[in-house]
């Protein structure tokens, strides 16, 4: 986190190019571009994220991962219900007695 903050500071405050910062810190230029863009978009919160938490990873998580997890949860719940044996008992037909029908 501190290293990423220092790299972003070098680019935004000290005026370094992303290529110079990438070279100085031994990371790819693309990664520095992503960190700087993420910082501009989300501010200090972007520095707390892990390196893999980029905008692209957020999009993948929202559009693919979460729906798949939800579907897997529903499938798991259905399987549990199937094998749990807690099925509702069958309803029995109730017949009225003669008394309820008016004494016939």
Secondary structure per residue as TSV (DSSP state, phi and psi in degrees):
chain	resnum	aa	ss	phi	psi
A	1	X	-	360.0	-46.2
A	2	X	H	-65.3	-39.0
A	3	X	H	-63.8	-44.3
A	4	X	H	-62.9	-41.5
A	5	X	H	-62.2	-40.9
A	6	X	H	-65.0	-41.1
A	7	X	H	-63.3	-46.0
A	8	X	H	-62.1	-39.8
A	9	X	H	-62.6	-43.9
A	10	X	H	-58.3	-39.4
A	11	X	H	-75.9	-50.5
A	12	X	H	-81.1	-36.4
A	13	X	T	-96.2	-47.1
A	14	X	S	-86.0	-9.0
A	15	X	-	80.9	16.9
A	16	X	-	-69.0	152.7
A	17	X	-	-78.6	158.2
A	18	X	H	-64.5	-31.8
A	19	X	H	-66.0	-42.9
A	20	X	H	-65.6	-42.5
A	21	X	H	-64.7	-41.5
A	22	X	H	-62.5	-43.9
A	23	X	H	-65.7	-42.1
A	24	X	H	-67.3	-33.6
A	25	X	H	-102.9	-0.7
A	26	X	T	71.6	34.8
A	27	X	S	-123.9	169.9
A	28	X	-	-76.1	150.9
A	29	X	H	-61.2	-39.2
A	30	X	H	-59.7	-42.1
A	31	X	H	-64.5	-41.2
A	32	X	H	-63.6	-41.8
A	33	X	H	-58.7	-43.2
A	34	X	H	-64.6	-44.9
A	35	X	H	-62.8	-42.2
A	36	X	H	-66.1	-45.2
A	37	X	H	-63.4	-40.5
A	38	X	H	-64.0	-40.1
A	39	X	H	-64.6	-42.9
A	40	X	H	-63.2	-34.5
A	41	X	H	-79.3	-42.6
A	42	X	H	-117.9	-3.1
A	43	X	T	68.7	-147.3
A	44	X	T	-60.0	-28.9
A	45	X	H	-60.3	-30.4
A	46	X	H	-65.9	-24.7
A	47	X	H	-75.2	-22.2
A	48	X	H	-81.0	-18.3
A	49	X	S	-72.7	154.4
A	50	X	-	-72.7	165.4
A	51	X	T	-60.5	-29.1
A	52	X	T	-80.5	-9.0
A	53	X	-	-88.3	72.5
A	54	X	-	-98.2	177.8
A	55	X	H	-59.1	-40.9
A	56	X	H	-61.9	-41.1
A	57	X	H	-68.3	-33.6
A	58	X	H	-64.5	-42.5
A	59	X	H	-63.2	-44.9
A	60	X	H	-61.1	-42.9
A	61	X	I	-63.8	-43.2
A	62	X	I	-73.3	-35.6
A	63	X	I	-93.6	-24.3
A	64	X	I	-119.9	-56.7
A	65	X	I	-62.9	-49.4
A	66	X	H	-64.1	-46.0
A	67	X	H	-61.3	-37.8
A	68	X	H	-66.3	-42.6
A	69	X	H	-61.7	-40.1
A	70	X	H	-63.6	-43.6
A	71	X	H	-64.0	-42.9
A	72	X	H	-61.9	-38.2
A	73	X	H	-64.7	-41.1
A	74	X	H	-67.2	-40.0
A	75	X	H	-64.1	-43.8
A	76	X	H	-61.3	-43.6
A	77	X	H	-63.4	-39.7
A	78	X	H	-65.8	-40.2
A	79	X	H	-65.6	-41.3
A	80	X	H	-59.9	-45.3
A	81	X	H	-62.4	-37.9
A	82	X	H	-64.1	-41.7
A	83	X	H	-97.4	-2.3
A	84	X	H	-73.2	-27.5
A	85	X	-	77.3	10.8
A	86	X	-	-94.6	46.2
A	87	X	-	-75.4	148.7
A	88	X	-	-69.0	140.5
A	89	X	-	-66.4	153.5
A	90	X	-	-67.7	143.2
A	91	X	-	-79.0	138.1
A	92	X	-	-99.0	141.6
A	93	X	-	-73.5	128.9
A	94	X	-	-99.1	134.7
A	95	X	-	-107.2	143.1
A	96	X	-	-78.4	145.8
A	97	X	-	-81.8	167.1
A	98	X	T	-62.4	-32.4
A	99	X	T	-64.3	-38.8
A	100	X	T	-71.8	-21.3
A	101	X	T	-89.2	9.1
A	102	X	T	98.3	25.5
A	103	X	-	77.8	24.1
A	104	X	-	-67.8	360.0
